[in-house]
Amino acid sequence: MAVLPIRIMGDPVLHAPAAPVEEITDEIRTLVSDMFETMDAAPGVGLAAPQVGVPLRIFTYSYEDEDGQPWRGVVINPELWMTPPVPGEPDEDEESEGCLSFPGERFPLRRAEHVRVVGVDLDGGPVSIEVDGWRARIMQHEFDHLDGILYVDRLGASDAKLAQKIARKRGWGRPGASWMPGVDDLEG
């Protein structure tokens, strides 16, 4: 297994829709293993293949619930259904999220409270996940990556302007920008 470099905001792979996985091969299994290692080293609660430079429809997730119970897996070629988000401004304390491709920052973002994700696992078996709350947020965030959308693309006007200013200041607006979990200092 290997920790992979995580692509940062300006890399084109993050802004283009990912291709479906046609066949689950040993290369795909190795990629998923490396994605788990990278996600854990970052540390993060989810990681999409485009974030490590691979334009395929795969994401991993890992979250520990309030009782300390682990929730971890991979979804290949996911489809997402969600309830509409509640209208209004997001609560900065309850609805802020961050991203490994926009590291060190968090912004409030309204998401749907309930989602259903279906796809396949590494054995080609069906995956069906129906979740609420933070788990639903993780699913939506990672699914967005597969469509070339970063969470900062969904921010309100003032937060989007601040995110752009941060990206320019840190030089993240260029192709190939990346960082290595456990190696690079991202305190900006």
N, C-alpha and C positions, 0 to 999 in steps of 0.2 A: 504494500500500500504506500501511497505517497500523498503528501500535502501538495495541492495544486495552487498556482497563483490565482487570486480572485480579481476579475476584471472590474475596473472602476468606471463610473458614469460615462465617460467619453468614448469608450470602446464600442465600435459599431455592432459587435455581436449582441450587445445588450439592448439594441434598439431595433432589432429585426425579429420577425416571427421565427421560431424554431421549427425544424422539420420533424415529422413523426419518425419514431424508431420503427424501421421495417422488420428487423429481426433481432432477437435478444441473443447476442453472441458473447464469447468470452471477453471481448473488448468492452462491451457494454457492462458486463459484470465487474470488470476491473475499474471502469470509470465510476460506477456507483460506489464501489468500495473506497476509491480515492475521494469521492465527494463526501462520504460520511467522515472520513479522516479530516478532510479540509474543514467541513462544517464544525466538527468538534474542536479543532485547533483554533478556529477563528475567535471566540466561540460564537455559534449562531444556532438558531432554531429551525432553519431551513436553508436549502441551497439548490438552485436550479442549474442545470448543465450549462446554459449560456454564461453564467457567472464565472465559470472556469474555462470559458472560451470554446465550448462545444455546443453548436447550434442544434441540439436535439431536445425533444419534448420529454424531459426527465426531471423530476425533483425529489429531493430527500427532505425529511423533516424529523425533528427530535424536540420533544417538549416534556417537561415534568409537571404534572398537575399539582394542585394545592395539597394533595396528600402525599406528594413525592413519588407518585407512580409514573414510570416512564411510558412515553408514547412515541414510537419511532417507526419509520418506514420509508418506502420509496414508491413513487407512482410514475409509471411510464405511459405516455400518450394519454394524459388525463383529460377529462371533460369536467367542467364545473357548472353547477347550478347553484343559485343563491337567492335568498329572499332580498327584496330591495332594501337598501340601507335606509334607516330612519332619517328623514329630512332634518337639516339644521347643521350647526357648527359642531365639529368634534370637540370632545372634552380633552383638554391638553393632558390631564392627569391619567385618564382612563383609556384614551384612544391614540396615544403616541406610538409610533413604530420607527424602527431603524432598518438599515440594510447593509449587508456586507459589501455591496457595490457603491455605497455612499457612506463609508465608515465614520464612526465617531459622532454621528448626528442623529437626532430624533425629532420628528415633526408629528403633530396631530393630524390624523386622517380618519375620516368616517368610512367604515366598511360594513358590509352586511353582517348581521349577527348570526346567521345560520347558513351553512352551505352543505352541498353534497358533491363529492368528487368520486368519479369512477375512472378506472384505467386498468392497467395490468401490473403485476409484480415481476420480479426477476425470473420467475419460473413460467411466465406467460399466463399465470392464473389471474382471475378477476380480483380487482380491488374495489371496494365500495366503502367510502368514509362519509359519515354524516355527523357533523360537529357544530358546536356553538362557540361563541366567545373568542378567546385567544386562539384556539385551534382553528376556528373558521378564518380568523385574520391571517394565520400562517398559510393556510391553503390558498387564499385569495392572493396574497403577496407573491408566493412562489409561482402560482399559475400566471400572474401578470408577467413575470419574467419570460415565460414561454411565448408570450405574445409581443415581446419587445417593449414592455412597459415597466418603468421603474416607479417606485412609490412616489418619488419626488415629481413625477409627471402628473400625479393626481392631486397635488397640493393646491390649496387656495392661493390666490394671487400674492398676498404678502409673504407667505411662507415659501412659495415658488421663487419669488425674487431673491429671498435670503439664501435659498439653496443654490441658485445660480451664482450668487456672489461668492459663496463658500467654494463652489466648484472652480470658479475662475482663480480665486486666491490660492488654492491648493494645486492648480495645474491639472485638474482632472478632465478637462474638456478635449483630450487628444486620444486618438486611436492607440490601443496597446497599453494604456495606463492600467497598472495592476499593483497588487501588494501580496506579500506572502504571510499568511497567518503564522504567528509565533516568531517571526523574523523582523518584519518592518514595524517601526514605531509610527502609528498613525495619529498621534496627538498633534493637531495642527496648529 
